[in-house]
Amino acid sequence: MAKWTPKHEAPEPLEGPVVATIVGGTIVWFVLFLVQLPFYGWFADHGHLWWLWTCLTGGGLGLIGIWYVRKRDAAIKRAAGLRPTSAEQL
């Protein structure tokens, strides 16, 4: 079997509002958790309690993701020699 080699170079990675995307996703996970919380008994009775804990876990992992992407964004700006403005540090 012959080894497959690509015929063209890989494209550059896409850069966008990474911090805003992760923050938005984290907010969605926490909102889903809060919306499902009043139905705790129903979820427990029907064996779907894991839905509730999945949303909470998604929100918790999102907090780690926010920390990570903010550090990454700051490191990229430092490497480029740019100073982040006060609005970007929020």
Secondary structure, DSSP 8 states (H G I E B T S, - for coil): ------SS---------HHHHHHHHHHHHHHHHHHHGGGHHHHHHTT-HHHHHHHHHHHHHHHHHHHHHHHHHHHHHHHHT----TTTT-
